[in-house]
């Protein structure tokens, strides 16, 4: 996680937005990955990447139009990471409350 985004991902606004988006996706198709449609969604992805310049713009950071519910493999592909990475190379995962959690 980029340091400038840490407080955003722990914010109440993000947690509520994330939960609402997941609920919407679960109602729509059972929560499948919006990219492959084969695996359950796991990560909320921002289509327009968050930057220090746009993270405080709710039209970018909290807009459903800028979000996708992706499986782990599709999210890694979007970010140029091999889907076959061993689990120990993952530095953060998202806990049940939507907050990033470091992996030991």
Secondary structure as GFF3:
##gff-version 3
##sequence-region A 1 104
A	DSSP	three_ten_helix	3	5	.	.	.	ID=ss1
A	DSSP	alpha_helix	6	9	.	.	.	ID=ss2
A	DSSP	alpha_helix	12	29	.	.	.	ID=ss3
A	DSSP	beta_strand	43	46	.	.	.	ID=ss4
A	DSSP	alpha_helix	58	61	.	.	.	ID=ss5
A	DSSP	three_ten_helix	64	66	.	.	.	ID=ss6
A	DSSP	beta_strand	67	70	.	.	.	ID=ss7
A	DSSP	alpha_helix	72	78	.	.	.	ID=ss8
A	DSSP	three_ten_helix	87	89	.	.	.	ID=ss9
A	DSSP	beta_strand	92	94	.	.	.	ID=ss10
A	DSSP	beta_strand	100	102	.	.	.	ID=ss11
###
